[in-house]
């Protein structure tokens, strides 16, 4: 059995762009001009394992809606046929195309998806009222889709916009639902929600087939979601384990002590600088590669934007052999007491801008003792740089933001480009990350020394999945995602 959804709208409202986004492939022609689509084109959205088929029909846009409504009132009499097939076909091509679209929808659509420009006030758009009359003539249940809504907005803002349109069409019973599905910035869980709205509008004998198609569509989305999180977990784990060895530092005792205390300008020798650049270069490469993979998984084109990775010293954790001489100098310079010492000898040595221990007290003798114990336990015999916990925490949050950006990018927009994340995305990512920060930091502590990298990465992926599921459920409460559902799809 096949189910057909028909896209209709005023001309140049973005039907073909939305069709490309849903189909995840280029169909039709997209350009900023009226009447780009001249004939109805039907495409297969999805096939279920049982052979059910979901079709999407992209139709020519309505042009002169007032005249079109008059033509349709005459459609079933000989004069109306003559006007349409003789006069309009050869003398008014756009009007003829509009009539073809309406005839196609009336003949084969199960549900009509009426696409409108959300940026317009419905009371100011003179074409909407006659087009609602046209939809009534078609006689099929209609879902009004708000498209071209501009930059990604929060759920309350979207609901307010939907309410405004819902009030406007309330007297037109043919419009059964109003929802947002922007061709440029929608998420896959919104597609699931759209299908859930379509189901009760179908004839009873078609609902079982559509339920199977809905299940197949959601499973495809879940698999892509699980693969995306796997890609990000692998990238994050690789950076958490990465370390670059440097030559022994060549600097005076007083100068080294000041740097260890974080006083004055952070100074590194040439070898350290090269090590930091090498570490940052590999991170930059891995972030780009993972972003490119996300782009491919979502059926998009393009490469990750060439953003230069910030190589601030605060993003590096410095690990060096904690010699008794250096530790004694650290303690001795401040006469046995240091407030706000930038040091964490027990968990990896001195750090640059990370791991600040407010009120830490280190004396000359105590510092020397800590250094001997640190070398004995860790067995470190050379200097190295690695990513700090602070940077890795930020990396997790930026990875989630990258996922949101790619997952919301409609194919109809063309080649993928990175956009600035909306402020409410950043706030939500920070909110869902905060209660799990200590869990993630436990991974950073053991990432480099764990004997079973695969097991550790699986654990990281599980926590990342929990965080991402909470994030999507927060942005889209109707999604009702669960970690178990995602892990089953992995």
C-alpha positions in Angstrom: 0.0 0.0 0.0 1.2 3.5 -0.7 0.4 6.7 1.2 0.8 10.1 -0.5 1.5 13.4 1.1 1.1 16.4 -1.2 3.0 19.7 -0.7 1.1 22.8 -1.7 1.7 26.5 -1.1 1.7 30.0 -2.6 4.5 30.2 -5.2 8.1 30.6 -3.9 7.2 29.5 -0.3 9.8 26.8 -0.1 8.0 23.6 -1.1 10.8 22.1 -3.2 13.3 23.1 -0.5 11.3 21.2 2.1 11.0 18.3 -0.3 14.8 18.1 -0.7 15.2 18.2 3.1 12.7 15.4 3.7 14.0 13.3 0.8 17.7 13.9 1.7 18.4 14.3 -2.0 18.2 17.0 -4.7 14.9 17.1 -6.6 13.3 19.7 -8.7 14.8 23.2 -9.1 15.4 25.6 -6.2 15.8 29.4 -6.8 14.4 32.6 -5.6 11.7 33.1 -8.3 8.0 32.4 -8.7 6.7 29.3 -10.5 10.0 27.4 -10.5 8.1 24.1 -10.3 5.7 23.8 -13.3 4.4 20.2 -12.9 3.6 18.0 -10.0 6.5 15.6 -9.2 6.0 12.6 -7.0 9.0 11.0 -5.1 9.3 8.0 -2.8 10.2 9.1 0.7 10.5 5.7 2.3 9.6 2.0 1.8 8.9 -0.3 4.7 10.2 -3.9 5.0 6.6 -5.0 4.3 6.5 -3.1 1.0 4.5 -0.1 2.1 5.5 3.1 0.3 5.4 6.7 1.5 5.3 9.2 -1.3 5.8 13.0 -1.4 4.2 15.0 -4.2 5.8 18.4 -4.9 3.3 20.7 -6.8 3.5 24.0 -8.6 2.8 26.9 -6.4 -0.4 28.9 -6.3 0.1 32.2 -8.1 -3.0 34.3 -8.6 -5.0 32.6 -5.8 -8.1 34.7 -6.3 -8.4 33.8 -10.0 -7.5 30.2 -9.2 -10.4 29.9 -6.7 -12.8 31.2 -9.4 -11.5 28.8 -11.9 -11.9 25.9 -9.6 -15.6 26.8 -9.0 -16.0 26.2 -12.8 -13.8 23.2 -13.0 -16.6 20.6 -13.4 -18.4 22.3 -16.3 -17.4 22.5 -20.0 -16.7 26.2 -19.9 -14.3 25.7 -17.0 -12.5 22.9 -18.8 -12.2 25.0 -21.9 -10.7 27.9 -20.0 -8.3 25.7 -18.2 -7.1 23.4 -21.0 -7.1 25.9 -23.9 -6.8 29.5 -22.7 -4.9 29.1 -19.5 -2.6 26.3 -20.8 -1.3 28.5 -23.6 -1.9 32.0 -22.5 -1.5 31.9 -18.7 0.9 29.1 -17.9 1.3 29.9 -14.1 -2.5 29.7 -13.6 -2.7 26.5 -15.5 0.1 25.0 -13.4 -1.7 26.0 -10.3 -4.8 24.2 -11.5 -2.8 21.1 -12.2 -1.4 21.2 -8.7 -4.9 21.4 -7.2 -6.2 18.6 -9.4 -3.3 16.3 -8.5 -3.9 16.9 -4.8 -7.6 16.3 -5.1 -7.1 13.1 -7.1 -4.3 11.3 -5.1 -3.4 13.0 -1.8 -4.1 11.3 1.5 -3.0 14.4 3.4 -2.2 17.9 2.1 0.8 19.7 3.6 0.1 23.4 3.2 3.4 25.4 3.5 3.3 29.0 4.5 5.9 31.7 5.1 6.1 32.0 8.9 7.8 35.4 8.6 4.5 36.9 7.3 1.6 38.0 9.4 -1.3 35.8 8.1 -3.7 38.8 8.2 -1.4 40.7 6.0 -0.9 37.9 3.4 -3.8 38.5 1.1 -3.4 35.2 -0.7 -3.9 33.0 2.4 -7.7 33.4 2.6 -8.4 32.4 -1.0 -5.9 29.5 -0.7 -7.8 28.2 2.3 -10.9 28.2 0.0 -8.9 26.2 -2.5 -7.9 23.7 0.2 -11.5 23.3 1.0 -12.3 22.5 -2.6 -9.6 19.8 -2.6 -11.4 18.2 0.3 -8.5 16.4 1.9 -7.3 16.9 5.5 -4.7 19.7 5.7 -1.7 20.2 8.0 -0.4 23.8 7.9 3.5 23.9 8.0 5.3 27.0 9.1 8.3 27.4 6.9 11.0 30.1 6.5 10.8 31.0 10.2 14.2 32.6 10.2 17.0 31.8 12.8 16.4 28.8 15.0 14.0 29.8 17.8 13.2 28.3 21.2 10.1 26.1 21.7 8.1 28.9 23.4 8.7 31.2 20.5 7.7 28.5 18.0 4.5 27.7 20.0 3.6 31.4 20.0 4.0 31.6 16.2 1.9 28.5 15.7 -0.8 29.8 18.0 -1.1 33.0 15.9 -1.6 30.9 12.7 -3.9 28.5 14.5 -6.2 31.3 15.5 -6.3 32.7 12.0 -7.3 29.4 10.4 -9.6 28.3 13.2 -12.8 28.8 11.1 -11.4 26.6 8.3 -12.1 23.1 9.5 -10.2 21.6 6.7 -7.0 22.6 8.5 -6.6 20.0 11.1 -3.1 20.8 12.5 -0.6 23.7 12.6 3.0 23.0 13.3 6.6 24.2 12.5 8.7 22.3 10.0 11.3 24.7 8.6 13.1 23.4 5.5 16.2 25.2 6.6 16.3 24.4 10.4 14.3 21.4 11.4 15.4 18.4 13.4 14.7 14.8 12.7 12.5 14.4 15.8 10.2 17.1 14.4 9.6 14.8 11.3 8.5 12.1 13.7 6.1 14.5 15.3 4.7 15.5 11.9 4.0 11.8 11.0 2.3 11.3 14.4 0.0 14.2 13.4 -0.7 12.6 10.0 -1.7 9.2 11.3 -5.1 10.0 12.8 -6.0 12.0 9.6 -5.7 9.0 7.4 -8.5 6.7 6.4 -8.8 3.8 8.8 -7.7 1.2 6.3 -4.4 3.1 5.7 -3.3 3.6 9.2 -1.6 0.2 9.7 0.6 0.7 6.7 1.5 4.3 7.8 2.3 3.0 11.3 4.8 0.7 9.7 6.3 3.5 7.7 6.5 5.7 10.8 8.4 3.0 12.6 10.8 2.6 9.8 11.4 6.4 9.6 12.0 6.7 13.3 14.4 3.7 13.3 16.4 5.4 10.5 16.6 8.5 12.6 17.7 6.6 15.7 20.4 4.7 13.8 21.8 8.0 12.4 21.6 9.6 15.9 23.5 6.6 17.5 26.2 6.6 14.7 26.6 10.4 15.2 27.2 10.0 18.9 29.6 7.1 18.2 31.6 9.4 15.9 31.8 12.1 18.6 32.7 9.7 21.4 35.6 8.3 19.3 36.9 11.8 18.6 36.6 13.0 22.2 38.3 9.8 23.5 41.2 10.3 21.1 41.8 13.8 22.3 41.5 12.9 25.9 44.2 10.3 25.4 46.5 12.4 23.2 49.8 13.5 24.7 52.9 15.1 23.1 56.3 14.6 24.6 58.7 17.6 24.7 62.4 18.0 25.4 63.4 18.8 29.0 62.9 22.4 29.9 65.9 24.7 29.8 65.1 27.6 32.1 66.4 29.1 35.3 65.2 28.0 38.7 63.5 31.3 39.6 61.9 31.6 36.2 60.5 28.1 36.3 59.1 28.7 39.8 57.3 31.8 38.7 55.8 30.0 35.8 54.7 27.2 38.0 52.9 29.7 40.2 51.2 31.3 37.2 52.8 34.6 38.1 53.5 37.0 35.2 53.5 35.8 31.6 53.3 32.1 30.9 56.6 31.2 29.3 57.4 28.1 27.2 60.6 27.2 25.4 60.7 26.3 21.7 60.3 22.6 22.2 57.2 23.1 24.4 55.7 25.5 21.9 56.1 23.0 19.1 54.6 20.2 21.2 51.5 22.4 22.0 51.1 23.2 18.3 51.4 19.5 17.3 48.7 18.6 19.9 46.4 21.4 18.7 47.0 20.4 15.1 45.9 16.8 15.7 42.8 18.0 17.6 41.9 20.4 14.8 42.2 17.5 12.3 40.1 15.2 14.4 37.4 17.8 15.0 37.2 18.5 11.2 37.1 14.8 10.3 34.3 14.1 12.8 32.3 17.0 11.6 32.7 15.9 8.0 31.4 12.4 9.0 28.4 14.0 10.7 27.7 15.9 7.5 27.8 12.7 5.4 25.6 10.8 7.9 22.9 13.4 7.5 22.9 13.3 3.7 24.5 16.7 3.4 27.3 18.0 1.2 30.3 20.2 2.1 33.2 20.1 4.5 33.6 21.4 8.0 34.2 25.1 8.1 37.8 26.0 8.4 37.8 27.4 11.8 41.1 27.8 13.5 41.2 26.0 16.9 42.0 28.3 19.7 45.4 27.4 21.0 45.3 29.2 24.3 47.6 27.9 27.1 44.5 27.4 29.3 43.6 24.5 27.1 46.8 22.6 27.7 47.7 20.6 30.8 51.4 20.5 31.5 53.0 17.4 32.9 56.7 17.4 33.7 59.0 15.4 36.0 58.3 16.9 39.4 61.9 17.2 40.5 62.5 17.7 44.2 64.5 20.9 43.3 61.6 22.5 41.4 59.1 21.6 44.1 61.3 22.9 46.8 61.7 26.1 44.8 58.0 26.5 44.4 57.6 26.2 48.2 60.6 28.2 49.1 59.8 31.2 46.9 56.7 32.0 48.9 58.1 31.1 52.3 56.0 27.9 52.8 52.6 29.2 51.8 51.0 29.7 48.4 47.4 30.8 47.9 45.8 29.9 44.6 48.8 27.7 43.5 48.3 26.5 39.9 49.5 23.0 40.7 48.0 19.5 41.0 51.0 17.2 41.5 48.8 14.3 42.6 46.9 14.1 39.3 49.4 15.0 36.7 51.7 17.8 37.5 51.7 21.5 36.8 49.0 22.9 34.6 48.7 26.1 32.6 45.4 27.9 33.4 43.6 24.8 34.5 43.1 22.9 37.8 43.3 26.0 40.0 43.4 24.9 43.6 42.4 27.9 45.7 44.1 28.1 49.1 46.6 25.3 48.4 49.5 25.3 50.9 52.9 24.0 49.8 56.0 24.4 51.9 59.6 23.8 50.8 60.0 20.4 52.5 56.4 19.4 51.8 56.8 20.3 48.2 59.9 18.2 47.8 58.1 15.3 49.4 55.2 15.5 47.1 57.5 15.6 44.1 59.3 12.4 45.1 56.0 10.6 45.7 54.6 11.8 42.4 57.6 10.6 40.4 57.5 7.2 42.1 53.8 6.7 41.6 53.5 8.0 38.0 56.9 7.0 36.7 57.1 10.1 34.6 60.6 10.6 33.2 59.9 13.2 30.5 57.9 16.4 29.9 54.6 16.3 27.9 51.6 18.3 27.1 48.0 17.1 27.1 44.5 18.6 27.0 43.2 19.8 30.3 40.0 18.7 31.9 38.6 22.2 31.3 39.2 21.9 27.6 37.8 18.4 27.4 34.7 19.6 29.2 34.3 22.3 26.7 35.0 19.9 23.9 32.0 17.7 24.9 29.7 20.7 24.9 31.0 22.0 21.6 30.5 18.4 20.1 26.9 18.5 21.2 26.4 21.9 19.6 28.1 20.7 16.4 25.6 17.8 16.3 22.6 20.1 16.7 23.9 22.3 13.9 24.3 19.5 11.5 21.1 17.7 12.5 19.1 20.9 12.0 20.6 21.8 8.6 18.1 21.2 5.9 19.5 19.8 2.6 17.5 22.4 0.7 19.9 25.0 1.9 22.6 23.6 -0.3 26.2 23.0 0.8 26.7 22.7 4.6 28.1 25.7 6.3 28.6 26.2 10.0 26.3 28.7 11.7 26.7 30.4 15.0 24.8 28.4 17.6 21.6 30.0 19.0 22.1 31.3 22.5 19.3 29.0 23.9 21.2 26.0 22.5 24.3 26.9 24.3 22.4 27.4 27.5 20.6 24.0 27.2 23.9 22.2 26.4 25.5 23.7 29.5 22.5 22.8 31.6 22.4 19.1 30.7 26.2 18.9 30.9 26.5 20.4 34.4 25.1 17.4 36.5 27.5 15.0 34.6 30.6 17.1 34.8 32.2 15.0 37.5 31.5 11.8 35.5 33.2 13.2 32.5 36.1 14.4 34.5 36.6 10.9 35.9 37.1 9.8 32.3 39.7 12.5 31.7 41.6 11.3 34.8 42.0 7.7 33.5 41.8 8.1 29.7 45.5 8.0 29.1 46.3 5.1 31.4 43.3 2.8 30.9 44.3 -0.6 29.7 41.0 -1.2 27.8 40.4 1.7 25.5 37.4 0.2 23.8 35.6 -0.4 27.2 36.4 3.2 28.3 35.2 4.6 25.0 31.9 2.6 25.3 31.4 4.1 28.8 32.1 7.6 27.4 29.7 7.0 24.6 27.0 5.9 27.1 27.3 9.1 29.1 27.5 11.2 26.0 24.3 9.5 24.7 22.5 10.1 28.0 23.5 13.8 27.8 22.4 14.1 24.1 19.1 12.4 24.8 18.3 14.8 27.7 19.3 17.7 25.4 16.9 16.7 22.6 14.1 15.9 25.0 14.6 19.3 26.6 14.5 21.1 23.2 11.7 18.9 21.9 9.7 17.4 24.8 7.4 15.5 22.4 10.4 13.4 21.1 10.3 11.1 24.2 13.7 9.6 23.4 15.3 7.1 25.7 18.9 6.0 26.1 17.9 2.3 25.8 16.2 3.1 22.5 19.3 4.7 21.2 21.7 2.0 22.4 19.4 -0.7 20.8 19.8 1.2 17.5 23.6 1.5 17.7 
